[in-house]
């Protein structure tokens, strides 16, 4: 199968899955007790957020530091991904090692999104 055939096959299967999920959602909504459990879950989720906000208010410096570290990690991961992809495109072997000298190989993923222009690559 070529790329277009595979994409079309995937599109069909995703459409089938959407229909299946919609029917399952309908079944769940009609199931006895489901709505009550959903309401309880929403209430618990709201309570969880309130508690988290209270804790964050008391420990704002710790949460600010965690947020800053998360942002830095994201930036470094993006740089690492770009550098590794550049090396792979050039045909170079890319392997990194952690602090315990365990090797890691790169994993490349290709995703598709709707194109405004339809130009492709």
LUMNUTOR-227500 format. One record per residue (C-alpha): residue number from 0; x, y, z. Coordinates in steps of 0.5 Angstrom, whole numbers, always signed. Layout:
BEGIN
<site><seq>NUM</seq><x>X</x><y>Y</y><z>Z</z></site>
...
This chain:
BEGIN
<site><seq>0</seq><x>+0</x><y>+0</y><z>+0</z></site>
<site><seq>1</seq><x>+2</x><y>+7</y><z>-2</z></site>
<site><seq>2</seq><x>+2</x><y>+13</y><z>+3</z></site>
<site><seq>3</seq><x>-5</x><y>+15</y><z>+0</z></site>
<site><seq>4</seq><x>-8</x><y>+8</y><z>+1</z></site>
<site><seq>5</seq><x>-6</x><y>+8</y><z>+8</z></site>
<site><seq>6</seq><x>-8</x><y>+15</y><z>+10</z></site>
<site><seq>7</seq><x>-15</x><y>+13</y><z>+7</z></site>
<site><seq>8</seq><x>-15</x><y>+7</y><z>+10</z></site>
<site><seq>9</seq><x>-13</x><y>+10</y><z>+17</z></site>
<site><seq>10</seq><x>-19</x><y>+15</y><z>+16</z></site>
<site><seq>11</seq><x>-24</x><y>+10</y><z>+15</z></site>
<site><seq>12</seq><x>-22</x><y>+7</y><z>+21</z></site>
<site><seq>13</seq><x>-22</x><y>+13</y><z>+25</z></site>
<site><seq>14</seq><x>-29</x><y>+15</y><z>+22</z></site>
<site><seq>15</seq><x>-32</x><y>+8</y><z>+24</z></site>
<site><seq>16</seq><x>-29</x><y>+9</y><z>+31</z></site>
<site><seq>17</seq><x>-32</x><y>+16</y><z>+32</z></site>
<site><seq>18</seq><x>-39</x><y>+12</y><z>+30</z></site>
<site><seq>19</seq><x>-37</x><y>+7</y><z>+35</z></site>
<site><seq>20</seq><x>-35</x><y>+12</y><z>+41</z></site>
<site><seq>21</seq><x>-42</x><y>+16</y><z>+40</z></site>
<site><seq>22</seq><x>-46</x><y>+10</y><z>+40</z></site>
<site><seq>23</seq><x>-42</x><y>+8</y><z>+47</z></site>
<site><seq>24</seq><x>-43</x><y>+15</y><z>+50</z></site>
<site><seq>25</seq><x>-51</x><y>+14</y><z>+48</z></site>
<site><seq>26</seq><x>-51</x><y>+7</y><z>+52</z></site>
<site><seq>27</seq><x>-47</x><y>+10</y><z>+58</z></site>
<site><seq>28</seq><x>-52</x><y>+16</y><z>+58</z></site>
<site><seq>29</seq><x>-58</x><y>+11</y><z>+58</z></site>
<site><seq>30</seq><x>-55</x><y>+7</y><z>+64</z></site>
<site><seq>31</seq><x>-58</x><y>+7</y><z>+71</z></site>
<site><seq>32</seq><x>-53</x><y>+11</y><z>+75</z></site>
<site><seq>33</seq><x>-48</x><y>+13</y><z>+70</z></site>
<site><seq>34</seq><x>-51</x><y>+21</y><z>+71</z></site>
<site><seq>35</seq><x>-50</x><y>+20</y><z>+78</z></site>
<site><seq>36</seq><x>-43</x><y>+18</y><z>+78</z></site>
<site><seq>37</seq><x>-41</x><y>+23</y><z>+73</z></site>
<site><seq>38</seq><x>-44</x><y>+29</y><z>+77</z></site>
<site><seq>39</seq><x>-40</x><y>+26</y><z>+83</z></site>
<site><seq>40</seq><x>-34</x><y>+26</y><z>+79</z></site>
<site><seq>41</seq><x>-35</x><y>+33</y><z>+77</z></site>
<site><seq>42</seq><x>-36</x><y>+35</y><z>+84</z></site>
<site><seq>43</seq><x>-29</x><y>+31</y><z>+86</z></site>
<site><seq>44</seq><x>-25</x><y>+34</y><z>+81</z></site>
<site><seq>45</seq><x>-28</x><y>+41</y><z>+83</z></site>
<site><seq>46</seq><x>-26</x><y>+40</y><z>+90</z></site>
<site><seq>47</seq><x>-19</x><y>+37</y><z>+88</z></site>
<site><seq>48</seq><x>-18</x><y>+44</y><z>+84</z></site>
<site><seq>49</seq><x>-20</x><y>+48</y><z>+90</z></site>
<site><seq>50</seq><x>-15</x><y>+44</y><z>+94</z></site>
<site><seq>51</seq><x>-9</x><y>+45</y><z>+89</z></site>
<site><seq>52</seq><x>-10</x><y>+52</y><z>+89</z></site>
<site><seq>53</seq><x>-10</x><y>+53</y><z>+97</z></site>
<site><seq>54</seq><x>-3</x><y>+49</y><z>+97</z></site>
<site><seq>55</seq><x>-1</x><y>+53</y><z>+91</z></site>
<site><seq>56</seq><x>-2</x><y>+59</y><z>+95</z></site>
<site><seq>57</seq><x>+1</x><y>+57</y><z>+101</z></site>
<site><seq>58</seq><x>+7</x><y>+54</y><z>+97</z></site>
<site><seq>59</seq><x>+8</x><y>+59</y><z>+91</z></site>
<site><seq>60</seq><x>+15</x><y>+59</y><z>+90</z></site>
<site><seq>61</seq><x>+16</x><y>+52</y><z>+90</z></site>
<site><seq>62</seq><x>+10</x><y>+52</y><z>+84</z></site>
<site><seq>63</seq><x>+14</x><y>+58</y><z>+81</z></site>
<site><seq>64</seq><x>+20</x><y>+54</y><z>+81</z></site>
<site><seq>65</seq><x>+17</x><y>+47</y><z>+78</z></site>
<site><seq>66</seq><x>+13</x><y>+51</y><z>+73</z></site>
<site><seq>67</seq><x>+20</x><y>+55</y><z>+71</z></site>
<site><seq>68</seq><x>+23</x><y>+48</y><z>+71</z></site>
<site><seq>69</seq><x>+18</x><y>+45</y><z>+66</z></site>
<site><seq>70</seq><x>+19</x><y>+50</y><z>+61</z></site>
<site><seq>71</seq><x>+26</x><y>+50</y><z>+61</z></site>
<site><seq>72</seq><x>+25</x><y>+42</y><z>+60</z></site>
<site><seq>73</seq><x>+21</x><y>+43</y><z>+54</z></site>
<site><seq>74</seq><x>+25</x><y>+48</y><z>+51</z></site>
<site><seq>75</seq><x>+31</x><y>+43</y><z>+52</z></site>
<site><seq>76</seq><x>+27</x><y>+37</y><z>+49</z></site>
<site><seq>77</seq><x>+25</x><y>+42</y><z>+43</z></site>
<site><seq>78</seq><x>+33</x><y>+43</y><z>+42</z></site>
<site><seq>79</seq><x>+35</x><y>+36</y><z>+43</z></site>
<site><seq>80</seq><x>+29</x><y>+34</y><z>+38</z></site>
<site><seq>81</seq><x>+31</x><y>+39</y><z>+33</z></site>
<site><seq>82</seq><x>+39</x><y>+37</y><z>+33</z></site>
<site><seq>83</seq><x>+38</x><y>+30</y><z>+33</z></site>
<site><seq>84</seq><x>+33</x><y>+30</y><z>+27</z></site>
<site><seq>85</seq><x>+38</x><y>+35</y><z>+23</z></site>
<site><seq>86</seq><x>+43</x><y>+29</y><z>+25</z></site>
<site><seq>87</seq><x>+39</x><y>+24</y><z>+22</z></site>
<site><seq>88</seq><x>+37</x><y>+27</y><z>+16</z></site>
<site><seq>89</seq><x>+44</x><y>+28</y><z>+14</z></site>
<site><seq>90</seq><x>+45</x><y>+21</y><z>+15</z></site>
<site><seq>91</seq><x>+49</x><y>+21</y><z>+22</z></site>
<site><seq>92</seq><x>+48</x><y>+16</y><z>+27</z></site>
<site><seq>93</seq><x>+45</x><y>+19</y><z>+33</z></site>
<site><seq>94</seq><x>+45</x><y>+15</y><z>+40</z></site>
<site><seq>95</seq><x>+45</x><y>+19</y><z>+47</z></site>
<site><seq>96</seq><x>+47</x><y>+16</y><z>+54</z></site>
<site><seq>97</seq><x>+44</x><y>+18</y><z>+61</z></site>
<site><seq>98</seq><x>+48</x><y>+18</y><z>+67</z></site>
<site><seq>99</seq><x>+48</x><y>+11</y><z>+68</z></site>
<site><seq>100</seq><x>+51</x><y>+10</y><z>+61</z></site>
<site><seq>101</seq><x>+45</x><y>+7</y><z>+58</z></site>
<site><seq>102</seq><x>+44</x><y>+8</y><z>+51</z></site>
<site><seq>103</seq><x>+38</x><y>+11</y><z>+48</z></site>
<site><seq>104</seq><x>+36</x><y>+11</y><z>+40</z></site>
<site><seq>105</seq><x>+32</x><y>+17</y><z>+37</z></site>
<site><seq>106</seq><x>+25</x><y>+15</y><z>+35</z></site>
<site><seq>107</seq><x>+22</x><y>+19</y><z>+30</z></site>
<site><seq>108</seq><x>+14</x><y>+20</y><z>+29</z></site>
<site><seq>109</seq><x>+11</x><y>+23</y><z>+23</z></site>
<site><seq>110</seq><x>+4</x><y>+26</y><z>+24</z></site>
<site><seq>111</seq><x>-1</x><y>+29</y><z>+19</z></site>
<site><seq>112</seq><x>-5</x><y>+35</y><z>+20</z></site>
<site><seq>113</seq><x>-10</x><y>+39</y><z>+15</z></site>
<site><seq>114</seq><x>-6</x><y>+43</y><z>+10</z></site>
<site><seq>115</seq><x>-9</x><y>+50</y><z>+8</z></site>
<site><seq>116</seq><x>-5</x><y>+50</y><z>+2</z></site>
<site><seq>117</seq><x>-5</x><y>+43</y><z>+0</z></site>
<site><seq>118</seq><x>+2</x><y>+43</y><z>-2</z></site>
<site><seq>119</seq><x>+5</x><y>+38</y><z>+2</z></site>
<site><seq>120</seq><x>+13</x><y>+37</y><z>+2</z></site>
